[in-house]
Amino acid sequence: MLENMSVKADNESKKRFHHTDLYASIPPTCLPIVYHPDYNITFMGLEKLHPFDSGKWGKVIHLLKEEQFITDGNIVEAREATEEDLLVVHTKSYINRLKWSFVVATITEIPPLLFLPNPLVQRKVLRPLRTQTGGTIMAGKLAVERGWAINVGGGFHHCSSDKGGGFCAYADITLAIRFLFERVEGISRATIIDLDAHQGNGHERDFLDDTRVFIMDMYNHNIYPGDLYAKRAIKRKVELDWGTEDFEYLQKVELHAGGALNEVHPDIIVYNAGTDILDGDPLGGLSISPQGIVKRDEIVFRAAKQRGIPILMVTSGGYQKKTARIIADSILNLHQQGLIGPEAMEGEGLSSLATHLMCSSGSAGSVHTVV
């Protein structure tokens, strides 16, 4: 009964929604890898006060270019989520609270932001996070159309509709799924596979009573956030102990990722691929090797491909300088394993300039989008 009501509400919501540039059509000449230089946060050195490497996204792109896997012209340029886009999930009161610098300082865990004018905080800190959020929403649509997509940023899994925290100011995972439910025909079930070292309490709170969303969360149960209320939303919960290593970890990934997808066959997978599970991470508390992280991502993508389920990957947490190299190596491995395709790079005879222009400024509309 509840499920039928959810589907009915979902179908009705598809008939009425605001205009957004985030669902503009992207030509097939563009790889479904989403990024914008604005992802990176540089602000008088204040970003160094948080252990998060706030420039890691640009480093990933640089490394992928060095390996000649991508160019500036064949990846998708992310667009900033507007306030109207954000209000699909967030409450107006929460958006208004972000106009207070002390609120942003608390969420991002960068105390000096408290003393700065909010317009500056908006431009230097929140705009990059809104652009990454737009990138996740865009990548959701691309995943449905291409079978896979990667937002090189995003994965703000501690943020819910009315509360941020843990460096997460916008609920990009919830937004991507809600956009798909509301705007794309045939998308009515989603599975979140959250393999960041921390519990994904933001999306869990948002989808607590939503039977359309199945959440698998595997995390170190000894660390932040320890949100007992949000844990009620987890359908497949895998709690790890301090110092868990590759063998045990990868066994559990294979068992539970496959098990989650066998339990419910979704229309889309959102994979939160945090690299804070890396050995030595100051916040994650686990002991996974770089090779273990690469293998983890391969296991998840292979499980999706074997079942014919589109997958959207976001990069989430990771607090060491070597994280960017590991993310890049993982993406390259997915390509080498045939789990993400090179076909979009062929360009169908178009010049690199023409391809770049289309990847950065798609036209509105799509065969998959409800109009």
Helices and strands as residue ranges (DSSP letters): H 2-13, E 31-35, G 37-39, G 46-49, H 56-66, E 75-77, H 83-86, H 92-97, H 101-108, G 111-115, H 118-121, I 122-126, H 127-146, E 148-151, H 172-183, E 190-194, H 201-206, E 213-220, H 228-231, E 236-240, H 246-263, E 268-272, H 290-307, E 311-314, H 323-336, G 343-345, G 347-349, H 352-360
